[in-house]
Amino acid sequence: MSARAPVLIVGGGPVGLALAGELGWRGVPCTLVEKTDGTIEQPKMDLVGIRTMEFCRRWGILDWVRDAPYPLDYPQDYIYLTGLNGYELGREPFPGRGFEPCPPESPQKRERVPQDMFDPILRRFAERTPHATLRYNCELVTFSETPDGVRAEVRDTTNGKTESIAADYLVGTDGGASTVREKLCIGMSGTPALTYTTNVIFRCKNFSALHDKGLGYRFIFIGPEGVWLTIVAVDGADRFRMSIVGTPQKINHSDDDIRAALKRAMGRDFDYEIQSVMRWVRRELVADRYGTDRVFIAGDAAHLMSPTGGFGMNTGIGDAVDLGWKLEAVVKGWGGAELLRSYDAERRPIGLRNVAEASRNLRRMLSTRERLPGPEIFAPGAANDVARKEYGDWFAAVMRHEWFANGVMLGYRYDGSPIVWADGTPAPPDESHPYVQTARPGARAPHVWLGDGRSTLDLYGRGFVLLRLGHNPLSGTSIEQAAQQRGVPLTSIAIDDAKVLAAYERKLVLVRPDGHVAWRADQEPADAGVLIDVIRGQGNQMKQQKLGSNP
Ligand SMILES: Cc1cc2nc3c(=O)[nH]c(=O)nc-3n(C[C@H](O)[C@H](O)[C@H](O)COP(=O)(O)OP(=O)(O)OC[C@H]3O[C@@H](n4cnc5c(N)ncnc54)[C@H](O)[C@@H]3O)c2cc1C
């Protein structure tokens, strides 16, 4: 038997589901195959980043995220301590997710929704459209690529039956051990083992009654050897995830090690039920290529990073959104020959950037292993309280880099992309905090509240948007006509709002379907056709270089 799909997605983790939803939302038929039945044995991610939330806003699924069963009022404090019944060294307080305000630079905020709550939301999103077909218990076995398409062999994991699926494009969102990446012979570069870590999900009904540290999201345990353990509140109720952080030396924590770690964390024996154990290696790796002409990799298949910072899935969903509009463009016929190649040019540098930042966060947490706490930190007495405060204040300051990272989540830019028309302005710093919005080409188009209560971000998503800003807006007609001639979807919007003009800094700004700025200027382009060709991947950088900062 043989089926056909314009896009075949391999892997139904959060990134594959987000891509299926994104493509379905764009009206692009796709089939997703997932080798398991979709059950999540051990939720990994739980931080839905602020940019991912902006995508959820675009997709119209904010309510589903809000209504996820993670309690809105469960405090999100980060607590640094010697033990649950030991000393508290410091704390970064955060309110429950229902009470955290949106920062000025976004209409959204991050959310705490673990994978076993978020994957079902993404699945529902994908299944909401008639365009996405999700096939569980269906495993990719192999595939071959020709200039005209891809042929994949898949196997039903319940009965072993095989079939082939023909597709125009294939995207491997099949995780760290990606079959798709392996079949493409794409290597990964970086550090294969940062730590050997063991995660344990355990249930304890009266956890907070067993100690005096109160409710919190993450407890970071510091012993004489520095940080050795973390415990996070997985569902804001009675499920927790303990991580024995480990070291770069290979170790297989035994069941006895796990029980000893729980006892040491609590300071005594207590009742709990272990639900699952995952022994894993924390890696810092990025694929050397993100695909070929017709086969791409995204998410953990393309980059593996330390969870410190919560960037992994969020980076993968960024991949899916970058790929989504480009696949739509080529499937619908208005995308140029270079468009899909720009996926690697735009997203690989972001993979490298985020993987490096995640490792820096790990090093920050583990800097306690270099600046070891002295014995006074663990000894009673008021004089030692002073030492504890000093150590805790130092560690809290170090860790703030990780907790306040809107610059990482929102500030990624496609500088140097072949389909972005650079305007010659100097690149602003790329900092995790503070995050300063910029409308420089390649950047995420800034959020500004409009007079009617919408965000500028609400204008973007479906096609290109030409913003005509200021009192006497330029007509932008040549750009509209050039887009129309090439079948490129483009909406022209005049906005007379000083705040928007101040944020975007130019009278004409062209925003891509993914919400990144493609071009901006204070006058109409001399050749709008060249501009539209470059941003739809039909032109090339040579054209840009010849024509300078204004086409
Ligand atoms: C402890 C921990 C905490 C984390 N916390 C966060 C966080 O807070 N925020 C964040 O953004 N990230 C976090 N991450 C990272 C995040 O979990 C991953 O980046 C994310 O799960 C990657 O999603 P994915 O869809 O690319 O891959 P995966 O989640 O690995 O999904 C891949 C899917 O492909 C399927 N598959 C594999 N091979 C085949 C095949 N041949 N055929 C069909 N299907 C196949 C698999 O069954 C699987 O379902 C964390 C990671 C860990 C370990």
Ligand as a Chemical Component Dictionary entry (heavy atoms), coordinates in Angstrom:
data_LIG
# 
_chem_comp.id                   LIG 
_chem_comp.type                 NON-POLYMER 
_chem_comp.pdbx_formal_charge   0 
_chem_comp.three_letter_code    LIG 
# 
loop_
_chem_comp_atom.comp_id 
_chem_comp_atom.atom_id 
_chem_comp_atom.alt_atom_id 
_chem_comp_atom.type_symbol 
_chem_comp_atom.charge 
_chem_comp_atom.model_Cartn_x 
_chem_comp_atom.model_Cartn_y 
_chem_comp_atom.model_Cartn_z 
_chem_comp_atom.pdbx_ordinal 
LIG C1  C1  C 0 14.957 16.946 32.383 1  
LIG C2  C2  C 0 14.640 17.747 31.169 2  
LIG C3  C3  C 0 13.935 18.931 31.318 3  
LIG C4  C4  C 0 13.659 19.708 30.202 4  
LIG N1  N1  N 0 12.965 20.870 30.359 5  
LIG C5  C5  C 0 12.699 21.641 29.269 6  
LIG C6  C6  C 0 11.930 22.821 29.404 7  
LIG O1  O1  O 0 11.486 23.168 30.484 8  
LIG N2  N2  N 0 11.682 23.560 28.269 9  
LIG C7  C7  C 0 12.168 23.181 27.042 10 
LIG O2  O2  O 0 11.954 23.897 26.063 11 
LIG N3  N3  N 0 12.869 22.040 26.896 12 
LIG C8  C8  C 0 13.134 21.260 27.966 13 
LIG N4  N4  N 0 13.803 20.086 27.812 14 
LIG C9  C9  C 0 14.166 19.643 26.466 15 
LIG C10 C10 C 0 12.931 19.101 25.750 16 
LIG O3  O3  O 0 12.302 18.117 26.509 17 
LIG C11 C11 C 0 13.316 18.590 24.385 18 
LIG O4  O4  O 0 14.064 19.563 23.728 19 
LIG C12 C12 C 0 12.074 18.232 23.575 20 
LIG O5  O5  O 0 11.387 17.161 24.149 21 
LIG C13 C13 C 0 12.457 17.891 22.157 22 
LIG O6  O6  O 0 11.294 17.624 21.450 23 
LIG P1  P1  P 0 11.353 16.834 20.084 24 
LIG O7  O7  O 0 9.938  16.744 19.624 25 
LIG O8  O8  O 0 12.365 17.448 19.193 26 
LIG O9  O9  O 0 11.949 15.405 20.440 27 
LIG P2  P2  P 0 11.358 14.272 21.404 28 
LIG O10 O10 O 0 10.597 14.866 22.533 29 
LIG O11 O11 O 0 12.509 13.391 21.734 30 
LIG O12 O12 O 0 10.324 13.488 20.488 31 
LIG C14 C14 C 0 10.781 12.702 19.413 32 
LIG C15 C15 C 0 9.663  11.733 19.044 33 
LIG O13 O13 O 0 10.022 11.027 17.867 34 
LIG C16 C16 C 0 9.603  9.688  18.015 35 
LIG N5  N5  N 0 10.412 8.872  17.108 36 
LIG C17 C17 C 0 11.748 8.608  17.214 37 
LIG N6  N6  N 0 12.143 7.854  16.180 38 
LIG C18 C18 C 0 11.049 7.617  15.407 39 
LIG C19 C19 C 0 10.831 6.892  14.191 40 
LIG N7  N7  N 0 11.831 6.236  13.557 41 
LIG N8  N8  N 0 9.581  6.852  13.663 42 
LIG C20 C20 C 0 8.544  7.503  14.303 43 
LIG N9  N9  N 0 8.711  8.182  15.459 44 
LIG C21 C21 C 0 9.939  8.258  16.000 45 
LIG C22 C22 C 0 9.809  9.390  19.482 46 
LIG O14 O14 O 0 9.023  8.281  19.916 47 
LIG C23 C23 C 0 9.398  10.702 20.126 48 
LIG O15 O15 O 0 8.035  10.711 20.462 49 
LIG C24 C24 C 0 14.093 19.275 28.919 50 
LIG C25 C25 C 0 14.800 18.089 28.780 51 
LIG C26 C26 C 0 15.076 17.320 29.895 52 
LIG C27 C27 C 0 15.842 16.049 29.716 53 
# 
loop_
_chem_comp_bond.comp_id 
_chem_comp_bond.atom_id_1 
_chem_comp_bond.atom_id_2 
_chem_comp_bond.value_order 
_chem_comp_bond.pdbx_ordinal 
LIG C1  C2  SING 1  
LIG C2  C3  SING 2  
LIG C2  C26 DOUB 3  
LIG C3  C4  DOUB 4  
LIG C4  N1  SING 5  
LIG C4  C24 SING 6  
LIG N1  C5  DOUB 7  
LIG C5  C6  SING 8  
LIG C5  C8  SING 9  
LIG C6  O1  DOUB 10 
LIG C6  N2  SING 11 
LIG N2  C7  SING 12 
LIG C7  O2  DOUB 13 
LIG C7  N3  SING 14 
LIG N3  C8  DOUB 15 
LIG C8  N4  SING 16 
LIG N4  C9  SING 17 
LIG N4  C24 SING 18 
LIG C9  C10 SING 19 
LIG C10 O3  SING 20 
LIG C10 C11 SING 21 
LIG C11 O4  SING 22 
LIG C11 C12 SING 23 
LIG C12 O5  SING 24 
LIG C12 C13 SING 25 
LIG C13 O6  SING 26 
LIG O6  P1  SING 27 
LIG P1  O7  DOUB 28 
LIG P1  O8  SING 29 
LIG P1  O9  SING 30 
LIG O9  P2  SING 31 
LIG P2  O10 DOUB 32 
LIG P2  O11 SING 33 
LIG P2  O12 SING 34 
LIG O12 C14 SING 35 
LIG C14 C15 SING 36 
LIG C15 O13 SING 37 
LIG C15 C23 SING 38 
LIG O13 C16 SING 39 
LIG C16 N5  SING 40 
LIG C16 C22 SING 41 
LIG N5  C17 SING 42 
LIG N5  C21 SING 43 
LIG C17 N6  DOUB 44 
LIG N6  C18 SING 45 
LIG C18 C19 SING 46 
LIG C18 C21 DOUB 47 
LIG C19 N7  SING 48 
LIG C19 N8  DOUB 49 
LIG N8  C20 SING 50 
LIG C20 N9  DOUB 51 
LIG N9  C21 SING 52 
LIG C22 O14 SING 53 
LIG C22 C23 SING 54 
LIG C23 O15 SING 55 
LIG C24 C25 DOUB 56 
LIG C25 C26 SING 57 
LIG C26 C27 SING 58 
# 
